[in-house]
Amino acid sequence: MPSRVHRVDLRLGPDVIAQLVVDYQAGISSTELQKTYALSKGTVLRLLSEAGVEM
């Protein structure tokens, strides 16, 4: 059984992270993004912060 990749930047990739940012800027809540991308709230907020998004 292959091991699970825990680093979100390796698991999702830059295109998916960029889409998460676009989705948030389009008005999708961080809670919905958690469900859609199967991430914790802290990870969603960190990715948005690292992308320079104002929350």
Secondary structure, 3 states (H helix, E strand, C coil): CCCCCCCHHHHHCHHHHHHHHHHHHCCCCHHHHHHHHCCCHHHHHHHHHHCCCCC
